[in-house]
């Protein structure tokens, strides 16, 4: 029986957006937060976005805040 081959996920080569611009994610900045959401409204992994671990956790928290305050929708209509 052959061993399964793992898919290699490429990480974005660009540096973290928030580290470069010396900014912190904020729930009021919908344009910035929407870059880290998929078309269905789900959070995109940091492997795809190129955000560092510290800022990915903060983006997650700020998206949740914006959803509770009804600034961002929980899910997109299909």
URHU-V293182 format. One record per backbone hydrogen bond with DSSP energy under -1.0 kcal/mol. CO is the residue of the C=O (numbers start at 1). NH is the residue of the N-H. Records with the same first field share a line. If there is no record, write none. Layout:
BEGIN
CO=NH  NH
END
This chain:
BEGIN
16=20
17=21
18=23
26=29
28=30
29=33
30=34
33=36
34=37
36=44
38=41
40=76
42=38
45=49
46=50
47=12
52=56
53=57
54=58
55=59
56=60
57=61
58=62
59=63
60=64
61=65
62=66
63=67
64=68
65=69
66=71  72
67=70
END
